[in-house]
Amino acid sequence: MAQAHHSVDEYLETIYFLATPIGEYRPKASGSPTLAARVAEMLGVSRASAGEMLKRLEGEGLVERGRQKEAILTETGRERAERVVRKHRIIERLLTDFMGYTAAEAHVHADELGDTFTDDMVERIDERLGHPERCPHGWPVDTELEKAENRELVPLADLAPGSRATIVRLAEHDGELLHWFYDQGLAPGAELELAGAGPEGQLTVRLAGGETTMGEKAAQGLYVRAA
């Protein structure tokens, strides 16, 4: 099966997420995966492809290597990544608020449309939408607000059984998981109780509409504010 082609901006967006504590996707695996492996998993590409792109980003001055050879966004890379992230979230709001797409659909289409909107277009969209504070999945449009809020949030998987919390953000990297969240009523603003933990990391969550069971991957992708 042919792999999807991803732009430099999509790679920068992914690295930005991995560098953000709450936004970090932690797959269930032994050991500590390299950045290339984590980027590859999130984008659905091979590790070799991700490694080649990381070398390209380093050559273009967007990424540099840290003390342990990890990839770090340079100041130029970080500024560009933050512009990409902000654009993506505003386009998602355009798709949901104006064009009638569901929140889950909007994420996929925003990826496809990102390169077709200029910075001026994005600013005009933002103004017409009334400067929305968040994307449909709860992520702040303002990346500085996002970073400040990160300290207040935890993945649902980190809570103890019996804890109550409010969902603030949903992980976006997995389209199928994002659809599942909404199908289960797990949307930003929903209040829940972690009813219990079962074998193999299965969690039982109690919502206003009943109970649902989820695995570790889903629980790591729900970012909540504990009551």
N, C-alpha and C positions, 0 to 999 in steps of 0.2 A: 504494500500500500504506500502510495506516495505521501510524503510528509508535507504538511502545510508550510507555506513560506511565511516567515515572520520578519517584519521590518526592524530596523535599528531601534525605533521608538518603542516597539512592543517588548524588545529585550530590555531596554532601559526601564520600562514600566515594571517588568517582572523583577529586575534586580532591586528596584526601589522598594517593592513589596517585601522582598526577602530581607532587606536592610531595616525594615520597620518592625519592631518587636511584636505588636499585636497582629500585624498583617502577615506575619511569617507563617508559611505552610510547613508543618512538620510531619512528613510522611512516617508511617509506622515502619521502621527499619532499624536493623542493628547498626551500630557505629554511627559516624557522623558523615552524611553524604557531602560530597564536594559541591561547590556552588554550581558548577557546570551540570551536575546530576540533578540538582534541585530545579534549576532553570529549565532543563530538558523535560523534567516531569511536568512542570507547570504549563509549558508550551506544547507538549506533545511531540517533541522532536528527539532525535538521537543525541546521546552525550557528545558524540563527535561533532555534530552540527552546532551544538551549544558551545563547545570548546572553541571551534573556529570563529564563531561570532564574538566570543569574549576576547579573542586575540585581536579581532578587527576593532572592537571598541577600545581596546587598550592602545592600538596603533593610532586611533583617531583622537586620543586624549580624553576619552569619556570615562574610562575605567583605569585604575592603577592597581598594582599588587601590594598587599599589606605585608606585614612581617612574616606571616605564615603562608604567604603566596595567595591569600584570599583576594577576591576581586572587590574593590571599593570604588564607588562612584567618585570621580573627581568633582571639583566645584562646578566645572562646566557640565559634566555629566549629570550631576544632581539637579542643577537648574533646568536642564532640558527634560529630565525625567519628571520633575514636578510640573512642568508645563504640559507634558503629555498626560499625566494623571489628571490634572485639572480639566483639560480638554475632554478626556474620556468621560468624566463624571457629568460635565455639562451636556455633552451629546446624549448621554443616557437619559437625562431629564427631558431633553427635547423629544426623544423617542417615546417616553412614557407620557409626559404631560401634554404634548401637542399632537403626536402622531398615533397615540392609542396602543402602542406596544406594551406587552406585559413587562414587568421589571426583569424577569429572567431573559426574555427575548432581547431586551435593550442592551444587555451586556455584550452579547454576541455581535449585534449589528453595530454597536459603537466601536468595536475593534475593527470591523470592516470599513467603517466610514472615517476613522480617525485621520488618515492622511489626506482626505478630500476636503477638509475644512481648514481654512487659513486661520491664523491667530485673530485677525480682525473679525472674521465670521463668528468665531467662538465668543468674542467679547460682545458682539451684537446679539447673539443667542442668549447669552447670560443676562443681558439687560432686558430683553423681551420677556424672559422667564421670571423677571423680578429678583435676580441674583439669588437663586436657590442655595440653601446652606449645605444640603447633602444630595448625594446621588440616590437613586431608588433603593440601594442596598445599605444605606446608612453611613457611607463614607463621606466625610467632610470634603466639600469642594476646595476649601482653603487648606492646603497641606500643613500650614503651621498649626491650625486648629487640630488637625488630625494627630500631629505629633504630641501636642499637649494632652489630648484626650486619651492617647494610648496608655498613659499611666493609670487611668481610671478603669480600664477594661481588662478582662481576662477571658481566655477561651472557656467555654462551658465545661470542657473536660477537666479544668483545673479546680472546679468547685467540689465541695464535699456533699454527699447525699443529704437531702433535707434543705439544701440552700435554695433561696429564692433569688431571682434575678430578672432583669429586663434586657431583651435583645437590643443591641445598639447597631451592630454591623453584621453582614454576612460575607463570608469568603466568596470571591467571584471566579477563581481560577478554574473551577470545574463546573461546566454548564449543566451537566446532569444533576449534580448535587444542588446547584442553585435552584433548579426547577423543583427538586424534591423538597427543599426548604419551604418554598411557597405553597406547595401542595399540602404540606403538613401544618400550615399556619405559622411557620417559624419565620416571621417577618420582623423587621425593625419595629420596636415599640411593643412587641408582644411580651407579656409577663409569663414567667414559667417557674416551675419548681422541679428541682432534680430529685425525683422520687426515689431513685435507687440505682445501684450499679450491679450488673450481672456478670456472668462469665465472659471471658474474652473481651473485656472492655465495653460491653453493651451497657448503655445507659437508658433508663426509663425516665421520660420527661412528662410532667403533667402540665397541660395547658387548659385554657378556658373551654376548649372544645373536646377535651378528653386527654388520653395519654398516647404517646408515641415512643418507639424504641429506636435508638440509633447507635451506630458504631463509633469508634474513636475518630475516624476521619471526619465525620459530620460534626462531632462534638468539638473538634479542634477548629472547625470553620464557623462556629457561632461565637461571636464576640459580645460579651454581656457585661452589664454593670450590676454587681451584686447588691442585693437589698441590704 
